[in-house]
Amino acid sequence: MTKTEIIKGKVKTVFSTAEPDKVLIQYEDKVTAGNGRKIDFPEGKGEVCCEISELLFKELEKNGIRTHYVDRYPFAIMSCKKVDIIPIEVVVRNVATGSLCRQTYIEEGAFLNPPLVEFYLKDDLKDDPLLTTDRMKCMGYTEILYSELITSAIKVNNILTNIFNKIEFTLVDFKLEYGHDSKDNLCLADELSPDGMRLWKDGKSFDKDLFRKEKGDIVVAYKQILSDLKNTITL
């Protein structure tokens, strides 16, 4: 397999391939928090995140969501369409927690109905600031793109919420990234794992908050989620 490293991210590495419209994404045994200020290297973390992402990307594709997912190679490498990433993180919140509560008077644990969809600039050096629609317009993003992102994020939320409800997890919030493929199609990209979402069960976190707050082993928690998903989702 011929590959050349083109992007070294915080927890994933992207490689080019002999096919110009495809890349390989390697999920690393690494976890970060605070925009990379806190780091650890838990064994097996990359593989479990890759497997969870594969399961969820496939389910979204079945439900009409276009993603960058193509295939997966053992053990922690995913083949994907090459996309031009939009430097905007789309965050969907079903339950109030984290920065939403720190920055507002919204109570921790409050259910948000309808879900809150927010946009953040994808830039660690600027600490990923919250974007307003007017700021997005000034940055050159159209109302059409804004509408497409909102519509897709809400659909993704409905699908993922239903999946996690079946295994008795609450999908608290999650982050999405999008990009355009070679045909200018909008595709859901990056990954879909507990690294980029909050999942609660029986009052406990099963996500990266375990690492942020030093409250448990994320690999153990992620493996439980993967096992439950495999028992529920038929590929």
Backbone as numpy.savetxt, mean C-alpha at the origin, in Angstrom:
# Nx Ny Nz CAx CAy CAz Cx Cy Cz
17.77 -14.97 -15.51 16.91 -13.77 -15.51 17.80 -12.52 -15.51
17.79 -11.75 -16.59 18.61 -10.55 -16.70 17.89 -9.39 -16.04
18.60 -8.70 -15.11 17.97 -7.57 -14.46 19.04 -6.57 -14.06
18.64 -5.29 -14.05 19.53 -4.21 -13.66 18.79 -3.31 -12.67
19.42 -3.03 -11.55 18.78 -2.20 -10.54 18.57 -0.79 -11.08
17.32 -0.30 -10.93 17.03 1.07 -11.38 16.54 1.97 -10.25
15.92 1.37 -9.23 15.45 2.17 -8.09 15.70 1.39 -6.81
16.32 2.02 -5.83 16.52 1.42 -4.51 15.64 2.18 -3.53
14.49 1.60 -3.20 13.58 2.25 -2.27 13.89 1.89 -0.83
13.01 2.32 0.09 13.26 2.06 1.51 13.17 0.57 1.83
12.18 -0.12 1.25 11.99 -1.54 1.56 11.82 -2.41 0.31
11.94 -1.82 -0.87 11.83 -2.58 -2.12 12.87 -2.07 -3.11
13.32 -2.99 -3.97 14.27 -2.63 -5.01 13.64 -2.96 -6.36
13.72 -2.03 -7.30 13.12 -2.21 -8.63 14.23 -2.46 -9.64
14.02 -3.49 -10.47 14.99 -3.86 -11.50 14.34 -3.78 -12.87
15.11 -3.32 -13.86 14.65 -3.39 -15.23 14.81 -4.81 -15.74
14.13 -5.14 -16.85 14.23 -6.47 -17.45 14.47 -6.32 -18.95
14.56 -7.46 -19.62 14.73 -7.43 -21.08 13.50 -6.90 -21.78
12.35 -6.93 -21.06 11.11 -6.38 -21.60 10.96 -4.94 -21.11
10.97 -3.96 -22.01 10.98 -2.56 -21.58 9.74 -2.12 -20.80
8.62 -2.83 -20.97 7.39 -2.45 -20.28 7.18 -3.19 -18.97
8.20 -3.96 -18.55 8.07 -4.72 -17.30 9.27 -4.48 -16.39
9.02 -4.59 -15.10 10.08 -4.49 -14.10 9.92 -5.63 -13.10
10.96 -5.88 -12.34 10.91 -6.81 -11.21 11.06 -6.01 -9.93
10.20 -6.29 -8.97 10.25 -5.60 -7.68 10.59 -6.62 -6.61
11.73 -6.40 -5.96 12.17 -7.29 -4.89 11.79 -6.69 -3.54
11.03 -7.47 -2.77 10.62 -7.06 -1.43 11.72 -7.45 -0.45
12.27 -6.47 0.23 13.43 -6.71 1.10 13.00 -7.06 2.53
13.87 -7.77 3.24 13.69 -8.02 4.66 14.11 -6.78 5.43
13.27 -5.77 5.34 13.59 -4.48 5.94 12.30 -3.76 6.29
12.30 -3.03 7.38 11.15 -2.23 7.77 11.65 -0.88 8.25
10.92 0.17 7.89 11.29 1.52 8.32 10.07 2.24 8.88
10.33 3.27 9.65 9.27 4.14 10.16 9.84 5.54 10.28
8.96 6.52 10.38 9.41 7.90 10.49 10.19 8.35 9.28
9.68 7.96 8.07 10.36 8.31 6.81 11.82 7.86 6.80
12.02 6.62 7.30 13.34 6.01 7.23 14.24 6.27 8.42
13.73 6.99 9.41 14.58 7.32 10.56 14.73 6.13 11.52
13.77 5.20 11.48 13.84 4.00 12.31 13.87 2.80 11.37
14.84 1.89 11.57 15.06 0.80 10.61 15.34 -0.51 11.36
14.82 -1.62 10.77 15.18 -2.95 11.25 15.15 -3.89 10.04
15.66 -5.11 10.24 15.78 -6.07 9.14 15.21 -7.42 9.55
13.89 -7.53 9.74 13.29 -8.78 10.19 13.29 -9.86 9.11
13.82 -11.02 9.43 13.94 -12.11 8.48 12.56 -12.60 8.04
12.38 -12.77 6.73 11.13 -13.28 6.19 10.08 -12.24 5.91
10.34 -11.01 6.27 9.35 -9.95 6.10 9.07 -9.66 4.64
10.10 -9.65 3.78 9.91 -9.35 2.37 9.01 -10.37 1.69
9.26 -11.63 1.98 8.47 -12.69 1.33 6.99 -12.62 1.72
6.72 -12.41 3.00 5.32 -12.40 3.44 4.59 -11.18 2.89
5.26 -10.03 2.80 4.64 -8.84 2.22 4.36 -9.04 0.73
5.29 -9.71 0.05 5.11 -9.98 -1.37 3.91 -10.91 -1.60
3.78 -11.93 -0.77 2.67 -12.88 -0.90 1.33 -12.21 -0.62
1.27 -11.40 0.43 0.02 -10.69 0.74 -0.35 -9.75 -0.39
0.64 -9.03 -0.91 0.39 -8.11 -2.01 -0.15 -8.85 -3.23
0.45 -10.00 -3.54 -0.01 -10.78 -4.68 -1.48 -11.17 -4.53
-1.83 -11.70 -3.36 -3.22 -12.11 -3.11 -4.18 -10.94 -3.31
-3.84 -9.79 -2.76 -4.75 -8.65 -2.81 -4.80 -8.02 -4.21
-3.66 -7.94 -4.88 -3.67 -7.43 -6.26 -4.56 -8.32 -7.14
-4.45 -9.63 -6.99 -5.27 -10.54 -7.80 -6.75 -10.35 -7.51
-7.10 -10.18 -6.26 -8.51 -9.97 -5.93 -9.02 -8.66 -6.51
-8.21 -7.63 -6.47 -8.62 -6.35 -7.05 -8.79 -6.47 -8.56
-7.86 -7.17 -9.22 -7.98 -7.37 -10.66 -9.28 -8.09 -11.01
-9.64 -9.10 -10.21 -10.89 -9.83 -10.44 -12.10 -8.91 -10.35
-11.95 -7.84 -9.57 -13.06 -6.92 -9.34 -12.94 -5.64 -10.17
-12.15 -5.69 -11.23 -12.12 -4.59 -12.18 -11.16 -3.46 -11.89
-10.25 -3.64 -10.92 -9.25 -2.61 -10.62 -7.97 -2.94 -11.39
-7.53 -2.03 -12.24 -6.30 -2.25 -13.00 -5.10 -2.02 -12.09
-4.19 -2.99 -12.02 -2.99 -2.87 -11.19 -1.75 -3.12 -12.03
-0.60 -2.92 -11.42 0.66 -3.16 -12.13 1.12 -4.61 -12.00
0.41 -5.42 -11.23 0.82 -6.80 -10.97 0.77 -7.66 -12.23
1.81 -8.48 -12.43 1.84 -9.44 -13.55 1.99 -10.86 -13.02
3.00 -11.09 -12.17 3.29 -12.45 -11.70 4.20 -12.34 -10.48
4.47 -13.47 -9.85 5.39 -13.48 -8.72 6.39 -14.61 -8.90
7.64 -14.33 -8.52 8.70 -15.32 -8.55 9.07 -15.67 -7.11
9.46 -16.94 -6.87 9.93 -17.27 -5.52 11.19 -16.46 -5.24
11.32 -15.92 -4.03 10.30 -15.99 -3.01 9.71 -14.60 -2.74
10.43 -13.57 -3.06 9.97 -12.23 -2.71 10.14 -11.26 -3.87
9.95 -11.75 -5.09 10.09 -10.91 -6.27 8.79 -10.91 -7.06
8.33 -9.74 -7.43 7.09 -9.59 -8.18 7.40 -8.98 -9.55
6.83 -9.58 -10.60 6.91 -9.02 -11.93 5.75 -8.06 -12.12
6.05 -6.86 -12.60 5.02 -5.82 -12.70 5.16 -5.03 -13.99
4.05 -4.42 -14.42 4.12 -3.46 -15.52 4.97 -2.28 -15.05
5.78 -1.75 -15.95 6.53 -0.55 -15.63 5.58 0.65 -15.70
5.53 1.41 -14.64 4.63 2.56 -14.61 5.40 3.82 -14.18
4.91 4.96 -14.63 5.43 6.24 -14.15 4.62 6.62 -12.92
5.25 6.52 -11.77 4.54 6.74 -10.51 4.14 8.21 -10.36
2.90 8.42 -9.98 2.42 9.76 -9.64 2.89 10.05 -8.22
3.60 11.15 -7.98 4.16 11.40 -6.64 3.12 11.88 -5.62
2.03 11.13 -5.57 0.94 11.44 -4.63 0.54 10.15 -3.92
0.50 10.18 -2.60 0.01 9.04 -1.84 -1.46 9.28 -1.51
-2.29 8.30 -1.85 -3.73 8.38 -1.57 -4.00 7.57 -0.30
-4.50 8.22 0.71 -4.76 7.55 1.99 -6.27 7.47 2.22
-6.74 6.26 2.49 -8.16 6.03 2.78 -8.29 5.68 4.25
-9.17 6.38 4.95 -9.34 6.17 6.39 -10.77 5.75 6.70
-10.90 4.59 7.34 -12.20 4.10 7.79 -12.42 4.33 9.28
-11.32 4.41 10.02 -11.36 4.64 11.47 -10.30 5.69 11.79
-10.64 6.62 12.64 -9.71 7.70 12.99 -8.60 7.20 13.92
-7.37 7.45 13.51 -6.21 7.14 14.34 -5.00 7.84 13.75
-3.85 7.70 14.40 -2.61 8.23 13.86 -2.61 9.73 13.69
-2.05 10.20 12.56 -1.89 11.63 12.33 -3.22 12.37 12.26
-4.29 11.69 11.83 -5.60 12.33 11.76 -6.03 12.82 13.13
-5.77 12.03 14.15 -6.15 12.43 15.51 -5.14 13.41 16.11
-3.86 13.24 15.77 -2.84 14.15 16.29 -3.03 15.57 15.76
-3.53 15.68 14.53 -3.60 16.97 13.87 -4.98 17.61 13.90
-5.97 16.91 14.46 -7.33 17.44 14.52 -7.93 17.14 15.90
-9.21 17.47 16.06 -9.93 17.14 17.29 -10.78 15.88 17.14
-10.56 15.12 16.06 -11.31 13.88 15.84 -10.83 12.83 16.84
-11.79 12.15 17.48 -11.45 11.20 18.53 -10.86 9.91 17.96
-9.87 9.37 18.66 -9.27 8.09 18.32 -10.35 7.01 18.30
-10.36 6.22 17.22 -11.31 5.11 17.12 -12.66 5.46 16.52
-12.87 6.74 16.19 -14.15 7.14 15.60 -14.26 6.55 14.19
-15.43 5.95 13.89 -15.65 5.40 12.56 -16.01 6.52 11.60
-15.42 6.47 10.43 -15.60 7.52 9.43 -16.49 6.99 8.31
-17.71 7.49 8.24 -18.67 7.03 7.24 -19.37 8.23 6.61
-19.04 8.55 5.34 -18.21 7.77 4.42 -16.73 7.85 4.78
-15.93 6.94 4.22 -14.49 6.97 4.50 -13.87 8.29 4.05
-12.82 8.68 4.74 -12.09 9.89 4.39 -10.97 9.54 3.42
-10.92 10.22 2.28 -9.85 10.01 1.30 -8.99 11.27 1.27
-7.69 11.11 1.49 -6.78 12.24 1.55 -5.61 12.03 0.58
-4.97 13.14 0.23 -3.83 13.10 -0.68 -2.62 13.72 0.01
-1.48 13.05 -0.15 -0.23 13.52 0.44 0.85 13.53 -0.64
1.72 14.53 -0.59 2.85 14.57 -1.49 3.82 13.45 -1.14
4.23 12.67 -2.12 5.16 11.56 -1.88 6.58 12.11 -1.93
7.05 12.60 -0.79 8.38 13.20 -0.73 8.86 13.16 0.72
9.74 12.21 1.02 10.23 12.06 2.40 10.95 13.30 2.90
11.66 14.00 2.01 12.42 15.18 2.44 11.49 16.29 2.91
10.25 16.30 2.43 9.27 17.29 2.86 8.31 16.70 3.90
8.58 15.46 4.36 7.76 14.75 5.33 6.32 14.53 4.83
6.18 14.26 3.53 4.91 13.86 2.93 3.74 14.74 3.38
3.75 16.02 3.05 2.69 16.91 3.54 1.32 16.64 2.90
0.28 16.98 3.64 -1.09 16.87 3.15 -1.29 17.85 2.00
-1.95 17.37 0.92 -2.22 18.20 -0.25 -3.69 18.60 -0.30
-3.95 19.85 -0.63 -5.31 20.30 -0.92 -5.55 20.15 -2.43
-6.81 20.19 -2.83 -7.12 20.11 -4.26 -6.51 21.30 -5.00
-6.50 22.47 -4.38 -5.92 23.65 -5.03 -4.41 23.48 -5.21
-3.74 22.91 -4.23 -2.30 22.67 -4.38 -2.04 21.68 -5.51
-2.89 20.66 -5.61 -2.73 19.69 -6.69 -2.91 20.35 -8.05
-3.87 21.25 -8.14 -4.07 21.98 -9.41 -2.84 22.81 -9.75
-2.28 23.49 -8.74 -1.09 24.31 -8.98 0.11 23.46 -9.39
0.11 22.20 -8.96 1.19 21.28 -9.34 0.98 20.70 -10.73
-0.16 21.01 -11.34 -0.41 20.57 -12.71 -1.29 19.36 -12.85
-1.87 18.90 -11.74 -2.74 17.73 -11.81 -4.18 18.16 -12.09
-4.82 17.45 -13.01 -6.15 17.85 -13.48 -7.25 17.33 -12.56
-8.43 17.92 -12.71 -9.60 17.45 -11.98 -9.97 16.03 -12.41
-9.65 15.70 -13.66 -9.95 14.35 -14.15 -9.13 13.33 -13.37
-7.82 13.60 -13.19 -6.97 12.68 -12.42 -7.47 12.60 -10.98
-7.78 13.75 -10.38 -8.29 13.77 -9.01 -9.52 12.88 -8.89
-10.44 13.01 -9.83 -11.67 12.21 -9.82 -11.37 10.73 -9.98
-10.43 10.41 -10.88 -10.06 9.00 -11.10 -9.46 8.39 -9.84
-8.61 9.14 -9.15 -7.97 8.64 -7.94 -8.99 8.41 -6.83
-9.89 9.37 -6.66 -10.94 9.24 -5.63 -11.81 8.03 -5.92
-12.28 7.90 -7.17 -13.18 6.81 -7.54 -12.50 5.46 -7.34
-11.25 5.33 -7.78 -10.52 4.08 -7.63 -10.30 3.75 -6.16
-9.88 4.74 -5.38 -9.59 4.50 -3.96 -10.82 4.01 -3.20
-11.98 4.57 -3.51 -13.21 4.15 -2.84 -13.56 2.71 -3.23
-13.40 2.37 -4.51 -13.66 1.00 -4.95 -12.70 0.02 -4.28
-11.42 0.39 -4.24 -10.43 -0.47 -3.59 -10.79 -0.66 -2.12
-11.20 0.40 -1.47 -11.57 0.31 -0.06 -12.72 -0.66 0.14
-13.74 -0.58 -0.71 -14.88 -1.48 -0.57 -14.46 -2.94 -0.72
-13.60 -3.21 -1.69 -13.15 -4.58 -1.93 -12.29 -5.09 -0.78
-11.31 -4.29 -0.37 -10.42 -4.72 0.71 -11.15 -4.85 2.04
-12.07 -3.93 2.31 -12.84 -4.01 3.55 -13.62 -5.32 3.62
-14.24 -5.70 2.51 -14.99 -6.95 2.47 -14.07 -8.15 2.70
-12.89 -8.12 2.09 -11.94 -9.23 2.26 -11.52 -9.36 3.72
-11.15 -8.23 4.34 -10.66 -8.31 5.72 -11.79 -8.57 6.72
-13.00 -8.13 6.39 -14.14 -8.47 7.26 -14.33 -9.98 7.36
-14.07 -10.68 6.25 -14.25 -12.14 6.23 -13.28 -12.84 7.18
-12.12 -12.25 7.42 -11.17 -12.86 8.35 -11.15 -12.09 9.69
-12.19 -11.30 9.88 -12.45 -10.61 11.16 -11.36 -9.61 11.54
-10.83 -8.92 10.52 -9.93 -7.81 10.75 -10.62 -6.52 10.37
-10.36 -5.46 11.10 -10.84 -4.13 10.74 -9.78 -3.42 9.93
-10.14 -3.04 8.71 -9.22 -2.26 7.87 -9.37 -0.80 8.29
-8.44 -0.35 9.11 -8.52 0.98 9.72 -8.22 2.07 8.70
-7.08 1.95 8.05 -6.68 2.89 7.00 -5.60 2.25 6.16
-5.31 2.84 5.00 -4.27 2.30 4.14 -3.84 3.33 3.12
-2.65 3.10 2.56 -2.04 4.00 1.59 -2.01 3.33 0.22
-2.33 4.11 -0.81 -2.27 3.62 -2.19 -1.34 4.51 -3.01
-0.68 3.88 -3.98 0.09 4.64 -4.96 -0.34 4.24 -6.36
-0.32 5.20 -7.27 -0.76 4.95 -8.64 0.30 5.41 -9.63
0.20 4.86 -10.84 1.09 5.28 -11.92 0.43 5.01 -13.26
1.02 5.53 -14.31 0.51 5.30 -15.66 1.44 4.34 -16.40
0.83 3.33 -17.06 1.63 2.37 -17.81 1.98 2.92 -19.19
2.58 2.10 -20.04 3.05 2.56 -21.34 1.91 2.98 -22.26
0.68 2.54 -21.93 -0.49 2.92 -22.72 -1.28 4.04 -22.06
-0.67 4.65 -21.03 -1.26 5.76 -20.28 -2.46 5.35 -19.45
-2.57 4.05 -19.16 -3.62 3.58 -18.26 -3.23 3.85 -16.82
-4.19 4.30 -16.02 -3.95 4.49 -14.59 -3.95 3.13 -13.91
-2.88 2.81 -13.20 -2.74 1.51 -12.54 -2.43 1.69 -11.06
-3.04 0.86 -10.24 -2.65 0.78 -8.84 -1.28 0.12 -8.78
-0.36 0.71 -8.03 1.02 0.23 -8.04 1.54 0.01 -6.61
2.85 -0.03 -6.48 3.55 -0.21 -5.21 3.19 -1.57 -4.61
2.72 -1.61 -3.36 2.38 -2.88 -2.71 1.10 -2.72 -1.89
0.52 -3.86 -1.51 -0.66 -3.88 -0.64 -0.38 -4.87 0.48
0.20 -4.38 1.55 0.56 -5.25 2.67 0.36 -4.47 3.97
0.47 -5.15 5.11 0.34 -4.44 6.39 1.40 -3.36 6.60
2.42 -3.31 5.75 3.39 -2.21 5.81 2.72 -0.88 5.46
1.67 -0.93 4.64 1.03 0.30 4.18 -0.42 0.41 4.60
-0.81 -0.33 5.63 -2.19 -0.25 6.12 -2.22 -0.54 7.62
-3.29 -0.13 8.24 -3.52 -0.50 9.64 -4.63 -1.53 9.70
-4.35 -2.63 10.42 -5.32 -3.70 10.59 -5.44 -4.02 12.07
-6.68 -3.99 12.56 -6.93 -4.27 13.98 -7.77 -5.53 14.12
-7.49 -6.28 15.19 -8.29 -7.45 15.52 -8.26 -7.64 17.03
-9.44 -7.74 17.63 -9.56 -7.93 19.08 -8.78 -6.87 19.85
-8.83 -5.64 19.35 -8.17 -4.53 20.03 -6.67 -4.48 19.87
-6.11 -5.31 18.98 -4.66 -5.34 18.79 -4.31 -4.95 17.35
-3.12 -4.39 17.18 -2.61 -4.05 15.85 -1.91 -5.25 15.23
-2.11 -5.42 13.92 -1.41 -6.45 13.16 -0.74 -5.80 11.95
-0.02 -4.73 12.19 0.54 -3.93 11.10 1.84 -3.29 11.56
2.33 -2.32 10.79 3.63 -1.72 11.08 3.64 -0.91 12.37
2.48 -0.61 12.93 2.45 0.05 14.24 3.15 -0.79 15.30
3.16 -2.11 15.13 3.89 -2.98 16.07 5.37 -2.60 16.10
5.91 -2.25 14.95 7.30 -1.82 14.87 7.46 -0.38 15.33
6.56 0.49 14.88 6.64 1.91 15.26 6.64 2.07 16.78
5.75 1.32 17.43 5.54 1.48 18.88 6.24 0.41 19.70
7.01 -0.47 19.01 7.76 -1.55 19.68 6.84 -2.40 20.56
5.76 -2.89 19.92 4.76 -3.66 20.67 4.63 -5.10 20.20
5.50 -5.55 19.29 5.38 -6.94 18.86 6.17 -7.22 17.61
6.11 -8.49 17.19 6.86 -8.99 16.03 5.99 -8.85 14.78
6.39 -7.99 13.85 5.55 -7.77 12.67 5.49 -9.00 11.77
6.56 -9.78 11.70 6.56 -10.95 10.82 5.54 -11.98 11.31
5.47 -12.18 12.60 4.48 -13.10 13.17 3.07 -12.62 12.85
2.84 -11.32 13.03 1.52 -10.75 12.75 1.18 -10.85 11.27
2.13 -10.52 10.40 1.89 -10.56 8.96 1.62 -11.99 8.49
2.33 -12.96 9.07 2.11 -14.35 8.69 0.72 -14.83 9.08
0.20 -14.34 10.20 -1.17 -14.70 10.57 -2.17 -14.16 9.55
-1.95 -12.90 9.14 -2.82 -12.30 8.12 -2.75 -13.10 6.83
-1.54 -13.45 6.40 -1.37 -14.21 5.17 -2.08 -15.56 5.26
-1.92 -16.25 6.37 -2.57 -17.54 6.55 -4.09 -17.41 6.48
-4.62 -16.40 7.16 -6.08 -16.19 7.16 -6.58 -15.85 5.76
-5.81 -15.04 5.03 -6.20 -14.69 3.66 -6.20 -15.91 2.75
-5.16 -16.74 2.87 -5.08 -17.94 2.05 -6.25 -18.88 2.31
-6.71 -18.94 3.55 -7.83 -19.82 3.89 -9.16 -19.26 3.42
-9.17 -17.97 3.04 -10.41 -17.31 2.65 -10.50 -17.06 1.15
-9.37 -16.69 0.56 -9.33 -16.35 -0.87 -8.97 -17.57 -1.68
-9.76 -17.89 -2.69 -9.48 -18.97 -3.60 -8.84 -18.41 -4.86
-7.59 -18.78 -5.11 -6.89 -18.25 -6.29 -7.28 -19.05 -7.53
